[in-house]
Structures are given as C-alpha cells and as structure tokens.
Amino acid sequence: MTTPNVTYDQHVLPDTLLNALRALLTSDAFTYNSKEESMVLIFGKRIPIPRQQVGYGETGTFYRFSGVQLNARPWHPILKKVCDWFSQKYKVPLNFVLVNKYKNGHDYIGWHADDEADLKHKNIVSLSLGATRRFLLRQKRDHTVKVEYVLGDNDVVVMREPTNAQWQHHVPKMRRVTTPRWNLTFRYVVPAATSSSSR
Ligand SMILES: O=C(O)CCC(=O)C(=O)O
C-alpha cells in the first residue's frame, strides 16, 4: 500500500454534540490518569508520557501502550453519544475512546501504530479538537514514505484497515503552539473477560 487507507473530513460533529463535548473536555471536572498511571516503559525505564491520557468505554475495555495497561472508565454519556454517532456515520463498531490532551505544542505522541492484539478490528476514528497540529503517517517498511495532514478543530481522520498494520503515525512537537489540543481515538476493544489475549 503506497498510500494509507485514510479518510480526512473537516467540520464533522454537529454543533450540539460538538458544544457538549467541548464543555466536557474543558471543564475542571474532566480528569486524566495520574502521571504515575501514565508512565511508559522505554528501554526498561519508566518515563512519563508527554501528554495527558484517559480511556472511557464499555465495561471490560482497556488500552495497552508501551507496557502500560489503562482500564477504561465507565462511559460518560456525552462520550458514548459521540462514539455512537461516529459508529453510525463511519459504519464501524466502536466501544472505547482514548482521550489525549496536548497542553501545548511541547506535548506530542511518538511514532506508533494502533495495532494492539486487543483491538477487534483496526479501524480507528480520530477526532481532533482545539489547536491545529500536524499529523504524520509513515510506511512501516520504508520510513521515507510519509503522508501529512494538518488537523484542525473538529477534523476527523479515519484510519481503516490495513493502515495500522502497514503504517505508523505521530503528532510532532510544534513549539509555537501555545493552546491545547484534544484528540479522541474511537476504537473497538475486545472486553477483557472475553479477550483471548488478556493476561
Ligand atoms: O493525537 C493524535 O492525532 C493521534 C493520537 C494517537 O496516535 C493515538 O491515540 O494513538
């Protein structure tokens, strides 16, 4: 695949859902996993992730990343509404969302693929809110083959199979960005009780 199986849509969520979601994410009551919970293992060392993170979803869902397992918090009604809306719009089953908050352009996410065995399918619906940031994909077998999107408020990228098997993605630092960005990746995780890969 010389181009990833990705669609990019702008101004996606209708105002009612968008406003409710924005109010939720910007409220002080919306909390993230603690720094301690968000440590990742890199070359055997535990280091904090360069952003904040929290997962919500169906009972038993969770997220694994660099040696860390985060259990989903029970659905917040607004997140569930947005999840169901995307599931219908893009015709993919979804039961979990990972919320990443990048407080400014110093926060980032390194190269990785959303290809965990715990995902039932690897179609990911990714919504961006807030500051505009670059989003890059590169081919796993040839890192010089890259595709870039500039993601603004209420933009959606859908990474459909086999993108996550063949490509990695990354949000680089953009030091001149001073305002926050939220990214919500909606996924379908096999709940732990029935997951063949749960350990
Ligand atoms: O912030 C983004 O656009 C990407 C987030 C991401 O890569 C992830 O949640 O796995």
The ligand as an ORCA input file, in Angstrom:
! r2SCAN-3c Opt
* xyz 0 1
  O      -3.354     12.942     18.553
  C      -3.486     12.328     17.523
  O      -3.894     12.827     16.478
  C      -3.084     10.869     17.461
  C      -3.322     10.114     18.734
  C      -2.813      8.723     18.622
  O      -1.951      8.451     17.831
  C      -3.318      7.653     19.449
  O      -4.193      7.894     20.318
  O      -2.878      6.503     19.269
*
